[in-house]
Amino acid sequence: MFDAKKLLEQFMGSQVPGVGGSVRDRAGGAVQMAKDNPWKAGALATALLGTKTGRNLAGNALAIGGLAAIAGLGYQAYKNYQAGQTPTTPSNVPQPETAVLPAPVDSGFGAASPAQSNEFVLVLIRAMIAAAKADGHIDAGERALILDKVKAADVSGEAAAFIERELSSPTDIDALVAAAVTEEQRVELYTASRLTIEPDSRAERGYLDLLAGRLGLPDPLVDHIEATVSSAKVSL
């Protein structure tokens, strides 16, 4: 079995080489690199979506790793929800200086959690691909184009075959929901799905609403995830 965490990092566009400095510098440099050469930058989610969303993760979300970014955002949203805070409406002005922090080791989120097996990280990637397919725009021709870009991103072997199967297979939302057995996993699964797309169509919004409902996430928690994810994205 291939390393799912490494593939997730490629999906998230994390660990981009040559991007250092302050959080603001990292964000600007990573976004420019994604513009100039998105496949080598490792943004496989961009391969799935093309330029449809025109957005990418801000701050150090690109640097701390795929699972760490999902867990950090999910934990922040969950913490704010538990504290009874009101979700903030994100500004339209990008603020890359807002850092995405890894979840604490005892939080139940991320790599420190015993629930974060290789198998569950595969579930997160499946959830991202399912979200990318939610508006039905990935037909046979689009799928072939995506796989060409996956190859250009230096993904091959079992990992490439896994992506091809997921692109070709109908979404099994029952299996996705069943795989998230803890509340933290349910938050992470929705966070990963929301990170993948901007729900601009009824189909995408409907898919996310269905997923949240099937996961049993309260509306206020979903609102916090939406606000947290939106605030961690910048326009490309």
C-alpha positions in Angstrom: 0.0 0.0 0.0 1.3 3.5 -0.9 1.8 6.2 1.7 -1.5 8.0 1.9 -0.2 10.9 4.0 2.4 11.7 1.3 -0.3 11.7 -1.4 -2.5 13.9 0.8 0.3 16.4 1.0 0.5 16.4 -2.8 -3.3 17.0 -2.9 -3.0 19.9 -0.5 0.0 21.5 -2.3 2.0 21.3 0.9 5.8 21.0 1.3 6.4 23.2 -1.7 10.1 23.4 -2.3 11.8 26.8 -2.3 9.1 28.6 -0.3 10.5 30.0 2.9 10.5 33.1 5.0 7.6 34.7 6.9 4.1 33.3 6.7 3.2 36.2 4.4 6.2 35.4 2.2 5.4 31.7 2.1 1.8 32.4 1.1 2.8 34.8 -1.7 5.6 32.5 -2.9 3.5 29.4 -2.8 0.6 31.0 -4.6 3.0 32.3 -7.4 4.5 28.9 -7.7 1.1 27.3 -8.0 0.3 29.8 -10.7 3.6 29.2 -12.6 3.8 25.4 -12.3 0.9 24.0 -10.3 1.5 20.3 -11.1 5.1 20.3 -9.9 4.0 22.3 -6.9 1.9 19.3 -6.0 -1.5 20.8 -6.0 -3.5 17.7 -7.1 -6.7 19.3 -5.9 -6.0 21.9 -8.6 -5.7 19.1 -11.1 -9.1 17.9 -10.2 -10.7 21.3 -10.3 -8.7 23.1 -13.0 -9.0 26.9 -12.4 -12.6 26.6 -11.4 -12.2 27.8 -7.8 -9.2 30.0 -8.4 -8.2 29.8 -4.8 -5.5 28.1 -2.7 -4.6 27.8 0.9 -3.0 30.8 2.6 -0.3 31.2 5.2 1.6 28.2 6.4 -1.2 25.7 5.5 1.0 25.0 2.5 4.0 24.3 4.7 2.8 22.2 7.6 1.5 19.3 5.6 -1.7 18.0 4.2 -3.1 16.1 7.2 -1.8 18.8 9.6 -3.5 21.5 7.6 -6.9 19.7 7.6 -6.5 18.8 11.3 -5.5 22.3 12.3 -8.4 23.9 10.5 -10.8 21.3 11.8 -9.6 21.7 15.3 -9.8 25.5 15.2 -13.4 25.4 14.0 -14.3 22.7 16.6 -12.7 24.7 19.4 -14.5 27.9 18.4 -17.8 25.9 18.2 -17.3 24.4 21.6 -16.5 27.8 23.1 -19.8 29.1 21.8 -18.2 31.7 19.6 -20.1 33.2 16.7 -18.6 32.2 13.3 -16.9 35.2 11.7 -17.7 36.2 8.1 -14.3 36.1 6.3 -13.1 39.3 4.6 -12.8 39.3 0.8 -9.3 40.7 1.3 -6.7 37.8 1.6 -4.9 37.8 5.0 -2.1 35.3 4.6 -0.5 36.4 7.8 -3.2 34.3 9.6 -1.3 31.1 10.4 -2.8 27.6 10.3 -1.6 26.0 13.5 -1.2 22.2 13.9 -3.8 20.6 16.3 -2.5 19.8 19.8 -1.3 16.3 20.3 -4.0 15.5 22.8 -6.9 17.0 20.7 -7.9 13.8 18.8 -7.2 15.6 15.5 -4.4 14.9 13.0 -1.4 12.6 13.0 -1.1 12.4 16.8 -4.5 10.8 17.0 -4.4 6.9 17.0 -7.5 7.1 14.7 -5.4 8.7 11.9 -4.4 5.4 10.2 -3.2 5.2 6.7 -6.7 3.9 5.8 -8.5 7.0 7.2 -6.1 9.3 5.3 -7.2 7.4 2.2 -10.8 8.2 3.2 -9.9 11.9 3.4 -8.5 11.7 -0.2 -11.6 9.8 -1.3 -13.7 12.6 0.3 -11.8 15.2 -1.6 -12.2 13.5 -4.9 -15.9 12.9 -4.2 -16.3 16.7 -3.5 -14.5 17.5 -6.8 -17.0 15.3 -8.6 -20.0 16.7 -6.9 -21.1 19.0 -9.7 -20.8 16.2 -12.3 -18.3 18.0 -14.5 -15.7 15.2 -14.6 -16.6 13.2 -17.7 -14.4 10.7 -19.5 -12.5 13.4 -21.4 -11.9 15.5 -18.2 -10.8 12.4 -16.4 -8.2 11.6 -19.0 -6.9 15.2 -18.7 -6.7 15.0 -14.9 -4.8 11.7 -15.1 -2.3 13.3 -17.5 -1.8 16.1 -14.9 -1.5 13.6 -12.1 1.3 11.9 -14.0 3.0 15.3 -14.5 2.8 15.8 -10.7 5.1 12.7 -10.4 2.3 10.5 -9.0 2.5 7.0 -10.3 2.0 3.3 -9.4 -0.5 2.4 -6.8 -1.3 6.0 -5.9 -2.1 6.9 -9.5 -4.2 3.8 -9.9 -6.1 4.7 -6.7 -6.9 8.2 -8.1 -8.0 6.7 -11.4 -10.4 4.2 -9.6 -11.8 6.9 -7.4 -12.4 9.2 -10.4 -14.1 6.4 -12.3 -16.2 5.0 -9.5 -19.6 6.4 -8.2 -19.3 8.2 -4.9 -20.2 6.0 -2.0 -21.2 8.5 0.6 -22.3 5.7 2.9 -18.7 4.3 3.0 -17.2 7.8 3.6 -19.6 8.5 6.5 -19.1 5.0 8.0 -15.3 5.4 8.0 -15.5 8.5 10.2 -16.0 6.9 13.6 -15.0 9.7 16.0 -16.3 13.2 16.1 -12.9 14.6 15.2 -12.8 12.4 12.1 -16.2 13.6 11.1 -15.0 17.2 11.4 -11.9 16.4 9.4 -13.8 14.6 6.7 -16.1 17.6 6.1 -13.2 20.0 6.4 -11.2 18.1 3.7 -14.3 18.1 1.4 -14.9 21.8 1.9 -11.2 22.6 1.3 -11.4 21.0 -2.1 -14.3 23.1 -3.5 -15.9 26.5 -3.4 -19.6 25.5 -3.4 -20.7 27.9 -6.2 -23.2 25.5 -7.7 -26.4 24.0 -6.3 -24.9 20.6 -6.8 -21.8 21.3 -4.8 -23.7 23.1 -2.0 -26.2 20.3 -1.9 -23.5 17.7 -1.7 -21.8 19.5 1.2 -25.1 19.9 3.0 -25.9 16.2 2.5 -22.5 15.2 3.8 -22.8 17.4 6.9 -26.2 15.9 7.6 -25.1 12.4 7.1 -22.1 13.0 9.4 -24.4 14.4 12.0 -22.6 17.7 12.3 -24.6 20.4 14.0 -25.3 23.5 11.8 -23.4 25.8 14.1 -20.3 23.5 13.8 -20.7 23.4 10.0 -20.8 27.2 10.0 -17.6 27.4 12.0 -15.9 25.0 9.6 -17.1 27.1 6.6 -15.8 30.3 8.2 -12.5 28.8 9.2 -11.8 27.2 5.8 -12.9 30.4 3.9 -10.5 32.5 6.0 -7.6 30.1 5.2 -8.0 30.6 1.4 -6.6 33.3 -0.8 -7.5 34.2 -4.4 -5.1 33.1 -7.1 
